[in-house]
Amino acid sequence: MKKQFLIPIILCASWLPLSAQNSGEVEQLRQQLQQVKDAFEKSQAESRRQIEELTRKLDEVLKNVPPASRRAETNAIAKTPEQLALERQLAVELGGINATNADSRRPSLQQPWTPSQPIPVFRAGQAYMNMSFDALMDFGWSSASDPSAELQLGGHDPTSRGFTLPNAEIALDGAVDPYFKGFANIVLKLDNDGGTEIELEEAYGQTTSLPANLQLKAGQFFAAFGRHNPQHPHQWAFVDQPLILNRTMGPDGLRNVGAQLSWLAPLPFYTEASVGMFNGQGETATSFRSPGEDDGAGVNRYLGRATRDRNLRGVGDLLYVPRLASSFDLTDEQTIVAGVSGAFGPNNAGNHTRTEIYGVDLYWKWKPANAQQGFPFVSWQTEVLYRKFNAAAEAAVPLPAETIRDYGFYSQLMWGFRPRWITGLRGEWVSGNNSAIDRTDIFRGDRTRISPVLTWFPSEFSKIRLQYNYDQGQHFSDEHSIWLQFEFLLGAHGAHQF
């Protein structure tokens, strides 16, 4: 493996003038906005409760008033047009009346839906649900006849010459009540044979009003490990997932059923600590209690080892994912965000074997004070990951007990040189120690990949991306691939930044 391909990337990142967008301030403003929204929702609930209580008391008083006196009293307190309009607005906000049954002579308070908004499905008082749809389609060619065999190993990568549809996502979100919000992502994708695969990617509830800057979410969701793993494919800066993520987190990333507690530290700069606790089981937790794949002889294997079913014996057998991230303003035009993550849990390669994954991530961005629509900007993002996988001895093959180690990084430099145009360059390198497993395992061996990319956003609801990949691997010859990606979006689902 020729490591010299990484030298130009590292040098390119090192001489850039330090400057970045004030992402720390953005995170703080988002937190403040969420707090204001939560306070507003609580105020609405309290107002509604008071209205209902006063209405109940008024009804009880009127029961004891003669009908003639009741009509006179009602006429004496006839509402002014301003009062009626205010009452109507409050009723609409609280979901107390149907706007279609109101006086048609008054102008409607509801605004027409626009493409920049989520698609509203229903609203009942404070509860509501929005829906959006996002689709990615790739077209391209590779010198490898079957790119999915060794090159494109991510679950949402382009995997064949010609056309592929790696991701079509239905997203649902909404407010359950003043205390919880809900999110769900249903993903459909086509395999190389044209078959449709459906998966419930995420479905979780999240608190909105816990004290002490705490937030809890529970369900199925992406683990908060690094910067790339929690992102959906439409948020990626490139058409494919980084190699080190494929190797350590698996083709579909690290996501599982569990819960996560986050705490926003009361500091002058943005700092958030979180810890996730998951079952750590299944194909979306490949480095942990994953069943592996059939080796053709009826035995499920992962990293060359026969897997076994390991049931949870206690909280010590759960998967734990802690993370700490902070953002610092270097100047008025620069910000840097740094984070450390870990993932610790049992694996299926033995009755007492475990896996440990460590990660460090860094993000830097520069944006001048006179930027328009977010442009121009320069950003740099990098992640370094290390995995230690303990495997038990297997007498039937035979294989000795050993520790399998994998490590690597990706580093990407992005330049938004004019509104709606972004170009970038990503460099990657992955490696690992020699072990007794089959050296032709596509998820092992030394690999390097260089990827220049150019992205154009016709609007914030569509994008067209062109990317070239140069792959060099220990178990295959040099390969060249070029991919053209098109995305369209309906509703406000991760709208692109300008």
C-alpha positions as CSV (number, residue, x, y, z in Angstrom):
1,M,0.0,0.0,0.0
2,K,1.4,3.4,-1.0
3,K,0.8,5.8,1.9
4,Q,2.3,8.7,-0.1
5,F,-1.1,9.4,-1.6
6,L,-2.1,10.8,1.8
7,I,0.8,13.3,2.0
8,P,-0.7,16.0,-0.3
9,I,-4.0,15.9,1.6
10,I,-2.4,16.4,5.0
11,L,-0.2,19.2,3.6
12,C,-3.2,20.8,1.9
13,A,-5.1,20.9,5.2
14,S,-2.1,22.2,7.2
15,W,-1.4,25.4,5.3
16,L,-5.0,26.7,5.2
17,P,-5.5,29.9,7.1
18,L,-7.5,29.2,10.2
19,S,-11.0,30.5,9.9
20,A,-14.5,29.0,10.3
21,Q,-18.2,29.5,10.6
22,N,-19.4,30.3,14.1
23,S,-21.0,26.8,14.5
24,G,-20.7,27.0,18.2
25,E,-22.9,30.0,18.3
26,V,-25.3,28.3,15.9
27,E,-25.6,25.3,18.3
28,Q,-26.2,27.6,21.2
29,L,-28.9,29.5,19.3
30,R,-30.5,26.2,18.4
31,Q,-30.6,25.3,22.0
32,Q,-32.1,28.7,22.9
33,L,-34.7,28.4,20.2
34,Q,-35.7,25.0,21.4
35,Q,-36.1,26.3,24.9
36,V,-38.2,29.2,23.7
37,K,-40.4,26.8,21.7
38,D,-40.8,24.5,24.7
39,A,-41.7,27.5,26.9
40,F,-44.2,28.6,24.3
41,E,-45.8,25.1,24.1
42,K,-46.1,25.0,27.9
43,S,-47.7,28.5,27.9
44,Q,-50.2,27.3,25.3
45,A,-51.0,24.2,27.4
46,E,-51.5,26.4,30.5
47,S,-53.6,28.9,28.7
48,R,-55.8,26.1,27.3
49,R,-56.2,24.6,30.8
50,Q,-57.2,28.0,32.2
51,I,-59.7,28.6,29.4
52,E,-61.3,25.2,29.9
53,E,-61.4,25.8,33.7
54,L,-63.0,29.2,33.3
55,T,-65.5,27.9,30.7
56,R,-66.5,25.1,33.1
57,K,-67.1,27.5,36.0
58,L,-69.0,29.9,33.7
59,D,-71.2,27.0,32.6
60,E,-71.9,26.1,36.2
61,V,-72.9,29.7,37.1
62,L,-75.1,30.0,34.0
63,K,-77.0,26.8,35.0
64,N,-78.5,28.8,37.9
65,V,-79.4,31.9,35.9
66,P,-82.9,32.1,34.3
67,P,-82.9,31.9,30.5
68,A,-84.2,35.5,30.1
69,S,-81.5,36.8,32.3
70,R,-78.9,34.6,30.6
71,R,-79.8,36.1,27.2
72,A,-79.6,39.6,28.6
73,E,-76.3,38.9,30.2
74,T,-75.0,37.5,27.0
75,N,-76.1,40.5,25.0
76,A,-74.5,42.8,27.5
77,I,-71.1,41.2,27.1
78,A,-71.2,41.0,23.3
79,K,-67.7,40.7,21.9
80,T,-66.1,43.3,19.7
81,P,-64.7,42.4,16.3
82,E,-61.2,42.6,17.7
83,Q,-62.1,40.2,20.5
84,L,-63.7,37.8,18.1
85,A,-60.6,37.8,15.9
86,L,-58.4,37.2,18.9
87,E,-60.6,34.4,20.1
88,R,-60.5,32.8,16.7
89,Q,-56.7,33.0,16.5
90,L,-56.3,31.5,20.0
91,A,-58.8,28.7,19.1
92,V,-56.9,27.9,15.9
93,E,-53.6,27.8,17.8
94,L,-55.0,25.5,20.5
95,G,-56.8,23.3,18.0
96,G,-60.1,24.1,19.6
97,I,-62.1,24.9,16.5
98,N,-62.2,23.8,12.9
99,A,-61.2,26.7,10.7
100,T,-63.5,25.5,7.9
101,N,-66.5,26.0,10.2
102,A,-65.6,29.6,11.2
103,D,-67.0,32.7,9.7
104,S,-65.9,32.7,6.1
105,R,-66.0,36.5,6.0
106,R,-62.9,36.7,8.2
107,P,-59.5,36.1,6.6
108,S,-58.0,32.7,7.2
109,L,-55.1,32.7,9.7
110,Q,-53.5,29.5,8.2
111,Q,-50.7,30.1,5.7
112,P,-50.4,28.1,2.5
113,W,-47.9,25.3,2.4
114,T,-44.6,26.0,0.6
115,P,-41.9,23.5,-0.5
116,S,-39.6,24.8,2.2
117,Q,-41.9,23.5,4.9
118,P,-42.6,19.9,6.1
119,I,-45.7,18.3,4.6
120,P,-48.3,18.5,7.5
121,V,-50.2,15.3,8.0
122,F,-52.4,16.3,10.9
123,R,-52.6,18.8,13.8
124,A,-54.6,18.4,17.0
125,G,-53.8,21.2,19.5
126,Q,-50.1,21.0,20.4
127,A,-49.7,17.6,18.7
128,Y,-48.8,17.5,15.1
129,M,-47.0,15.3,12.5
130,N,-45.0,16.3,9.5
131,M,-43.8,14.1,6.6
132,S,-41.1,14.5,4.0
133,F,-39.5,12.4,1.3
134,D,-36.0,12.4,0.0
135,A,-34.6,10.2,-2.9
136,L,-31.0,9.6,-4.1
137,M,-30.2,8.1,-7.5
138,D,-26.7,7.3,-8.8
139,F,-25.4,6.7,-12.3
140,G,-21.8,5.7,-13.1
141,W,-19.1,3.4,-14.3
142,S,-16.2,1.6,-12.7
143,S,-13.1,-0.3,-14.0
144,A,-14.3,-3.0,-11.6
145,S,-17.0,-5.1,-13.2
146,D,-18.8,-5.5,-9.8
147,P,-18.0,-2.4,-7.6
148,S,-20.0,-4.0,-4.7
149,A,-17.6,-6.9,-4.5
150,E,-14.7,-5.0,-3.0
151,L,-14.9,-1.2,-3.7
152,Q,-18.3,0.2,-2.6
153,L,-19.0,-1.5,0.7
154,G,-21.4,0.9,2.3
155,G,-25.1,0.1,2.5
156,H,-26.1,3.3,0.6
157,D,-23.1,3.5,-1.8
158,P,-23.5,3.1,-5.6
159,T,-22.9,-0.6,-6.1
160,S,-23.0,-1.3,-9.8
161,R,-22.3,0.1,-13.2
162,G,-25.2,2.1,-14.7
163,F,-28.1,3.2,-12.4
164,T,-28.6,2.5,-8.7
165,L,-31.2,3.8,-6.2
166,P,-29.4,3.4,-2.9
167,N,-31.7,5.5,-0.7
168,A,-35.3,6.7,-0.8
169,E,-36.4,7.9,2.7
170,I,-39.7,8.8,4.2
171,A,-39.2,11.0,7.3
172,L,-41.8,11.6,10.0
173,D,-41.5,14.0,12.9
174,G,-43.8,15.8,15.2
175,A,-44.8,16.8,18.7
176,V,-46.4,14.2,20.9
177,D,-47.3,16.7,23.7
178,P,-45.5,19.4,25.7
179,Y,-43.0,16.9,26.9
180,F,-42.0,14.7,24.0
181,K,-41.3,14.8,20.2
182,G,-41.2,11.8,17.9
183,F,-39.1,11.0,14.8
184,A,-39.1,8.1,12.3
185,N,-37.2,7.3,9.1
186,I,-38.4,4.6,6.8
187,V,-35.8,3.7,4.1
188,L,-36.4,1.9,0.8
189,K,-33.6,0.9,-1.6
190,L,-33.1,-1.2,-4.7
191,D,-30.6,-4.1,-4.8
192,N,-28.6,-5.0,-7.9
193,D,-31.3,-7.3,-9.0
194,G,-34.0,-4.7,-8.7
195,G,-35.5,-6.0,-5.5
196,T,-36.8,-3.5,-3.0
197,E,-35.4,-3.5,0.5
198,I,-37.3,-1.8,3.3
199,E,-35.9,-0.9,6.7
200,L,-37.0,1.1,9.7
201,E,-33.9,3.1,10.0
202,E,-34.8,5.3,13.0
203,A,-37.9,5.5,15.3
204,Y,-37.5,7.3,18.6
205,G,-39.0,9.7,21.1
206,Q,-37.1,12.6,22.5
207,T,-37.8,14.8,25.6
208,T,-38.2,18.5,25.3
209,S,-38.5,19.8,28.8
210,L,-36.1,18.0,31.2
211,P,-34.4,20.2,33.8
212,A,-30.7,20.9,34.1
213,N,-30.1,20.9,30.3
214,L,-30.7,17.2,30.1
215,Q,-32.3,15.4,27.1
216,L,-33.3,11.8,26.8
217,K,-34.2,9.9,23.7
218,A,-35.3,6.2,23.3
219,G,-36.1,3.9,20.5
220,Q,-34.0,2.9,17.4
221,F,-31.5,5.5,16.3
222,F,-28.0,6.1,15.1
223,A,-25.4,6.1,17.9
224,A,-23.8,9.5,18.6
225,F,-20.3,8.3,17.5
226,G,-18.2,10.9,15.7
227,R,-19.6,13.2,13.0
228,H,-20.4,10.9,10.1
229,N,-22.2,8.0,11.7
230,P,-25.3,9.9,12.9
231,Q,-25.8,11.4,9.4
232,H,-28.3,10.2,6.9
233,P,-27.1,9.7,3.3
234,H,-28.7,12.9,2.0
235,Q,-26.5,14.8,4.5
236,W,-23.2,13.3,3.2
237,A,-20.6,15.5,1.4
238,F,-19.7,12.6,-0.9
239,V,-21.7,9.8,-2.6
240,D,-20.3,7.0,-0.4
241,Q,-19.5,6.2,3.2
242,P,-15.9,6.5,4.3
243,L,-13.9,3.2,4.3
244,I,-13.1,3.3,8.0
245,L,-16.8,3.6,8.9
246,N,-17.6,0.6,6.7
247,R,-14.9,-1.4,8.5
248,T,-15.7,-0.5,12.1
249,M,-19.4,0.4,12.1
250,G,-20.6,-1.8,9.2
251,P,-22.4,-1.0,5.9
252,D,-25.4,0.6,7.6
253,G,-23.6,2.4,10.4
254,L,-23.9,1.8,14.1
255,R,-27.6,2.1,15.1
256,N,-29.6,0.0,17.4
257,V,-32.5,-0.1,19.9
258,G,-31.7,1.7,23.1
259,A,-31.6,5.0,25.0
260,Q,-29.3,8.0,25.2
261,L,-28.9,10.7,27.8
262,S,-27.4,14.1,26.8
263,W,-26.3,17.0,28.9
264,L,-25.5,20.5,27.6
265,A,-22.9,21.9,29.9
266,P,-23.5,25.5,31.3
267,L,-20.3,26.8,29.8
268,P,-19.5,30.0,27.7
269,F,-18.8,27.7,24.7
270,Y,-20.8,24.8,23.4
271,T,-20.0,21.5,25.2
272,E,-22.3,18.4,25.2
273,A,-21.7,15.1,26.8
274,S,-23.8,12.0,26.0
275,V,-23.9,8.3,26.7
276,G,-26.0,5.8,24.8
277,M,-27.0,2.3,25.9
278,F,-28.1,-0.2,23.3
279,N,-28.8,-3.9,22.9
280,G,-25.8,-4.1,20.5
281,Q,-27.4,-6.9,18.5
282,G,-28.0,-7.5,14.8
283,E,-26.6,-6.4,11.4
284,T,-26.6,-2.8,12.4
285,A,-24.1,-3.5,15.2
286,T,-21.7,-5.6,13.1
287,S,-18.7,-5.2,15.5
288,F,-20.7,-6.4,18.4
289,R,-23.4,-9.1,18.8
290,S,-23.8,-9.5,15.0
291,P,-24.8,-12.8,13.4
292,G,-22.4,-12.4,10.6
293,E,-23.0,-13.9,7.2
294,D,-23.3,-17.5,5.9
295,D,-19.9,-18.8,4.6
296,G,-21.6,-21.1,2.1
297,A,-21.3,-24.1,4.4
298,G,-24.2,-23.2,6.6
299,V,-22.0,-21.5,9.3
300,N,-22.4,-17.8,10.0
301,R,-19.1,-16.0,10.3
302,Y,-17.8,-12.5,11.1
303,L,-14.1,-11.6,10.5
304,G,-13.6,-15.3,9.7
305,R,-14.9,-16.5,13.1
306,A,-18.0,-18.6,13.6
307,T,-20.6,-16.6,15.5
308,R,-22.8,-17.8,18.3
309,D,-26.0,-16.4,19.9
310,R,-25.1,-14.5,23.1
311,N,-28.1,-13.5,25.1
312,L,-28.0,-10.5,27.5
313,R,-27.0,-11.7,31.0
314,G,-27.0,-8.2,32.5
315,V,-26.4,-4.6,32.0
316,G,-22.7,-5.4,31.5
317,D,-23.6,-7.1,28.2
318,L,-25.2,-4.0,26.7
319,L,-23.4,-1.7,24.2
320,Y,-22.3,1.6,25.6
321,V,-21.5,4.6,23.4
322,P,-20.1,7.7,25.3
323,R,-19.3,11.0,23.5
324,L,-18.0,14.4,24.4
325,A,-17.9,17.3,21.9
326,S,-17.0,21.0,22.2
327,S,-17.0,24.0,19.9
328,F,-14.7,26.9,20.1
329,D,-14.6,30.2,18.2
330,L,-11.1,30.9,17.0
331,T,-12.1,34.3,15.4
332,D,-15.3,35.9,14.3
333,E,-14.9,34.0,11.0
334,Q,-13.6,30.7,12.3
335,T,-14.9,27.9,14.5
336,I,-13.5,24.5,15.4
337,V,-15.5,21.5,16.8
338,A,-13.7,18.6,18.4
339,G,-15.1,15.4,19.7
340,V,-14.1,12.0,21.2
341,S,-16.3,8.9,21.1
342,G,-16.2,5.3,22.2
343,A,-18.2,2.1,21.8
344,F,-17.8,-0.9,24.2
345,G,-19.7,-4.1,24.2
346,P,-19.7,-7.9,23.7
347,N,-19.3,-9.6,20.4
348,N,-20.4,-13.0,19.0
349,A,-16.9,-14.4,18.3
350,G,-16.9,-16.1,21.7
351,N,-18.8,-16.6,25.0
352,H,-16.8,-13.9,26.8
353,T,-15.3,-11.8,23.9
354,R,-15.7,-8.1,23.6
355,T,-15.1,-5.2,21.2
356,E,-13.8,-1.7,21.8
357,I,-14.0,1.2,19.3
358,Y,-12.3,4.6,19.8
359,G,-12.8,7.7,17.7
360,V,-11.5,11.3,17.5
361,D,-13.1,13.8,15.2
362,L,-12.3,17.4,14.2
363,Y,-14.2,19.9,12.2
364,W,-13.0,23.4,11.2
365,K,-14.8,26.0,9.1
366,W,-14.1,29.4,7.8
367,K,-16.8,31.8,6.5
368,P,-16.2,35.5,6.0
369,A,-18.4,38.1,7.6
370,N,-19.7,39.3,4.2
371,A,-20.7,35.8,3.1
372,Q,-24.0,35.6,1.1
373,Q,-26.2,32.5,1.3
374,G,-23.4,30.9,3.3
375,F,-20.8,31.3,0.6
376,P,-17.9,31.4,0.2
377,F,-16.6,29.0,2.9
378,V,-13.8,26.5,3.5
379,S,-14.3,23.5,5.8
380,W,-12.1,20.6,6.9
381,Q,-13.4,17.4,8.6
382,T,-11.4,14.4,9.7
383,E,-12.0,11.3,11.8
384,V,-9.6,8.7,13.2
385,L,-11.0,5.4,14.4
386,Y,-9.5,2.3,16.1
387,R,-11.2,-1.0,16.7
388,K,-10.0,-3.9,18.9
389,F,-12.0,-7.1,18.3
390,N,-11.4,-10.0,20.7
391,A,-12.0,-13.5,19.1
392,A,-12.0,-16.8,20.8
393,A,-10.2,-19.9,19.6
394,E,-12.0,-22.2,17.1
395,A,-10.8,-25.8,17.2
396,A,-12.7,-27.0,14.1
397,V,-10.9,-24.8,11.6
398,P,-8.5,-24.4,13.6
399,L,-8.1,-20.7,14.6
400,P,-6.3,-19.4,17.7
401,A,-7.7,-16.9,20.2
402,E,-6.4,-13.5,19.1
403,T,-7.1,-9.8,19.1
404,I,-8.0,-8.4,15.6
405,R,-7.1,-4.7,15.3
406,D,-8.3,-2.2,12.6
407,Y,-7.5,1.5,12.3
408,G,-7.6,4.3,9.8
409,F,-9.0,7.7,9.0
410,Y,-10.6,9.9,6.4
411,S,-9.9,13.6,5.8
412,Q,-12.0,15.8,3.6
413,L,-11.6,19.4,2.5
414,M,-14.6,21.3,1.1
415,W,-14.7,24.7,-0.6
416,G,-17.9,26.5,-1.3
417,F,-16.5,28.8,-3.9
418,R,-19.8,30.4,-5.0
419,P,-23.4,30.2,-4.1
420,R,-24.8,26.7,-4.7
421,W,-21.4,25.3,-5.8
422,I,-19.1,23.2,-3.6
423,T,-16.0,21.3,-4.6
424,G,-14.0,19.0,-2.3
425,L,-11.3,16.4,-1.9
426,R,-11.3,13.4,0.4
427,G,-8.4,11.1,1.3
428,E,-8.8,7.8,3.2
429,W,-6.5,5.1,4.5
430,V,-7.4,1.9,6.5
431,S,-5.2,-0.9,7.8
432,G,-5.0,-3.6,10.5
433,N,-2.8,-6.2,12.1
434,N,-2.1,-9.5,10.5
435,S,-4.4,-12.2,11.9
436,A,-5.3,-15.9,11.2
437,I,-8.4,-15.0,9.3
438,D,-8.8,-15.2,5.5
439,R,-6.7,-12.4,4.0
440,T,-9.2,-11.9,1.2
441,D,-11.9,-10.6,3.6
442,I,-13.2,-7.5,1.8
443,F,-13.5,-5.6,5.0
444,R,-9.8,-6.1,5.9
445,G,-6.4,-5.5,4.3
446,D,-4.7,-2.1,3.5
447,R,-6.7,0.3,1.4
448,T,-6.3,3.9,0.1
449,R,-8.9,6.0,-1.7
450,I,-8.8,9.5,-3.1
451,S,-12.0,11.2,-4.1
452,P,-12.5,14.7,-5.7
453,V,-16.1,15.8,-5.8
454,L,-18.1,18.7,-7.3
455,T,-21.7,19.5,-6.1
456,W,-24.3,21.9,-7.6
457,F,-27.5,22.7,-5.8
458,P,-30.1,24.0,-8.3
459,S,-32.1,24.9,-5.1
460,E,-32.2,23.7,-1.5
461,F,-34.5,20.9,-2.6
462,S,-32.2,19.2,-5.2
463,K,-28.6,18.6,-5.9
464,I,-26.4,17.1,-8.6
465,R,-23.0,15.6,-7.6
466,L,-20.1,14.3,-9.6
467,Q,-17.4,12.3,-7.9
468,Y,-14.3,10.3,-9.0
469,N,-12.8,7.5,-6.9
470,Y,-9.3,6.2,-7.2
471,D,-9.0,2.9,-5.1
472,Q,-5.9,1.1,-4.3
473,G,-6.1,-2.1,-2.2
474,Q,-4.0,-4.9,-0.9
475,H,-6.2,-7.6,-2.4
476,F,-7.2,-5.9,-5.7
477,S,-5.5,-3.9,-8.4
478,D,-5.9,-0.1,-8.8
479,E,-9.5,0.7,-9.7
480,H,-11.2,3.9,-11.1
481,S,-14.8,4.9,-10.7
482,I,-16.9,7.9,-11.5
483,W,-20.4,8.5,-10.1
484,L,-23.1,11.1,-10.9
485,Q,-25.7,11.5,-8.1
486,F,-29.1,13.3,-8.2
487,E,-31.2,14.1,-5.2
488,F,-34.6,15.6,-4.8
489,L,-36.5,16.5,-1.7
490,L,-40.1,17.0,-0.8
491,G,-40.7,18.9,2.4
492,A,-38.2,20.3,4.9
493,H,-36.1,17.2,5.4
494,G,-32.5,18.2,6.1
495,A,-32.6,21.2,3.8
496,H,-29.2,22.0,2.4
497,Q,-27.4,25.0,3.9
498,F,-26.7,28.1,1.8
